[in-house]
């Protein structure tokens, strides 16, 4: 009986980890630019984006929320309503390089981590263009993976 239980537990953990790693192409497809160009992220890019997001962004953006302003999250609707919209890889990379207010009128590089303010936010200093692309990919794939939980706020996190 003990062997059967251990086998069942091992199978459960194996199936959970496999499904978490093996995302289908639809889940890994992101919009690259405002012309509608799409790209399929590799599994490595997905893993790397998650790791980098957790290391560099999750202190303020756990689960896609914005702790400093709960009204603006990283969910698709909030990203698309920003000015300029931040719902593509290119626009998110641009934002991570030089962040602006939600209405796009003022730079917030002094208070929001960015490559433009890497002297104030050292974690941003070492991020390459590929790293920023992977982080943007992570942000854009999460609504497909965790659905409404991404950016859902206090009710989920």
N, C-alpha and C positions, 0 to 999 in steps of 0.2 A: 504494500500500500504506500509506503514511504517513497519507493522508487517511482511509482506512478505519479504521486504528487509532485516530486521534483521534476519529472519529465514534463508534466503539464505546465508548471511554472516556467521552465526553460523555453518551452514552445511559445508561451504567452509573450515573454520578453523578446524572443527572436522575431515574432511576427510584428510586434509593436515597433521595434527598431527598424525593421525592413521597410514597413510602410512609411515611416517618417523619412527615410533616406530616399526611397524610390518614388519621387514625385513624377507625375506624368508631364508630357510636354505642354499641355494646356495650362497646368499650374505654374510652369516655369516660363511661360510666354509673357513678355512685357512690352509695353509701347515705348519705343526709344525716343521718338521726337514728335513734334506737333503736326507732322505730315502723315502720321499714322504708321510709320515704319515700325515693325516689330522684330523682336529677337527672342530666341529660346535660350535661357540661361543654362549653362552646364550644371551638373550636380555639384561640381567643385565650386562654381561661382555662388550657388545657393548656400552651401555650407560656409564659404568664406564670408559672404555678405552677412549671414546671421552672426558669425563669430565677431566680425568687425563692428556690426551694429551693437551687439551686446557690450563690447569693450568701449566703444566710443560714444554711443548715443543713448543707451538704455537707462542711464542714470536719470535722464529727464523724460525719456520717451518709452517707458516700459509698456509693452502691449500696444504700442501705437498711439498712446495718449500723449498729451503735452502737460507735464506737471505744473509748469509755470503759467499755463493758460488752458484750462480744461475745455474751453469752448472751441479750441482749434486742435484737432488731432492729425494723425497721419493716415486717417481713413480716406478712401477714394473721393468721397464728397468734399471733404475739407480741402484736400489737395487740388481738386479741380476748380474750386471756387476762389482759390487764392489769386492774387493779381501780381505777376503773371501766374497762370496755372502751374502747379508743381506736380502734375500727374504723369510725367514721362521720366525716363531715365535721364535724358539730357537736362531737363529743367530741375530735377532734384540734385544732379551733380553741380549745376550752376549755383543752386541755392547753398549747397555745402561749401562751395568756394567763396561765395559772397552773399550771406543771408540778408533778407530784407523783411520789413514788416509785412503782415498779411496783405495789406493793400499795395505793397511794392513801392511805397513812396520813400522809405528811409532805410538806410543800412543799419543792421543790428549786429554787425560783426564784432563789436566790442563786448556784447553780452551773450551772443550765441556762438558756440564753437564753429569754427570754419577754418579753411586753409588760409584765408586772408588774415585771420587773427591767431595763427599758430603760436605766436610768441606768448599769448595769453592762455591759450588752450593747447598745451604741448602734445596731447594725444593726436591732434590733427596734423601735426608737423610731418609725421612719417607716412601719412596716407597718400598713396599714389592715385593716379587717374583710374587704374584698374580697381583699386580699393573702393573709391567713391562710386564707381559703376556697380560694384558688387553690393554695396550698402543700399544704393538706390533700387537695385533689383530686389533686395530683401524687402524693402518697404513696399514695393509694388506687388510682390507675390503673396505677402501675408494675408491680405483680404481673401485670396483664393484658398488659402490653406486653413486659416482659423476663422474665416468668415466674419460675422458681425462682431466677434470679440476684438478684432484689430481696431483700435481706436474707440472701443466701446466704453471705456472709462470705468468708473467705480463699480458698476454692476458686475463687471467681470474680473477686475483686478483690485 
